[in-house]
Amino acid sequence: MRVRTLSAVICSLLIASVGAVDASSALAGGTGGVAAVEPSTTKTKPAAPIHLAPITAKTPNITYKGPVYEKTATGEIVPYVAPAKASTTTGTAASSTGGSIAVSSEPAAGALATSIPGELTTGDGMTSATGPTLRPELLVPGTTARFVDGLAAAPEGVPAAIQEIIWAGNELIGLPYIYGGGHASFISPGYDCSGTVSFALHGATLLAAPEDSSEFEVWGSHGAGRWVAIFANAGHAYMTVAGLRLDTSPAEDPANLEGPRWRPLRQSNAGFTVRHPLGL
């Protein structure tokens, strides 16, 4: 009888002890107390920085000597083979901006093989035609656009819309500056500053109708984007795309050629409102 009574007492004490521990744990978790937790060894990785293409540069040097590829009509990526160069130039003609453009009876020195005798040929070998001209869809590795044979090569590591902006801009190279050009229609024998920007954006289906420079001051989103920045004021507009500048003004460009061109980034973009396409 005593043994049975002693066993019952011991069991009661053990049950009470376990219940007290459980109650203590529950109290700690439910009333703000701290329950015992094993320390975590997992480290939180810092968020990757957002890529921002440069919009200024300290040097006008845009020389590129790396690999260049071309996207074919079937979508295949193949090594780019630069066209052969030709020789001799005769005569000059006045450009719409007061400069002179060489008129060739034969292809101009340094001109691309696609030049047609009798057309107006600019100093970097591109020829002006009656409107935009399809160019090779050039590609380079990385996330920075490169200057190749007077054209911009689009980076492989950027959104498709950025590549399309660049390739559209290439279609205008060699056309003259014409005040109001590219505003009555996207297709024009020449382009002014905002007409050039409009055409490039339209090439990526980002713009349904041409805008003038004042309209670009309030177009899109505020500030510079990740890949594109549009600079506008009442008298001028230009844009930077993945590290190159598309501009009709030769400011801070050693080539000093008029008309739509891919150019080095400026050292400062002061005096302009900055906008960008939403999401880019």
Secondary structure, DSSP 8 states (H G I E B T S, - for coil): -HHHHHHHHHHHHHHHHHHHHHHHHHHHHHSS----------------------S--S-------S--EEE-TTS-EEE-----B------EEE-TTS-EEEE-SS--TT-BTT--TTSEE-TTS-EE-SS-----EEEESSSS-EEETTEEEEETTS-HHHHHHHHHHHTTTT--B-TTTTTS-S--SSB-HHHHHHHHHHHTT--SS---HHHHTTSSEES--SSEEEEE-SS-EEEEETTEEEES--TT-TT---SSEEE---S--TT-EEEE-TT-
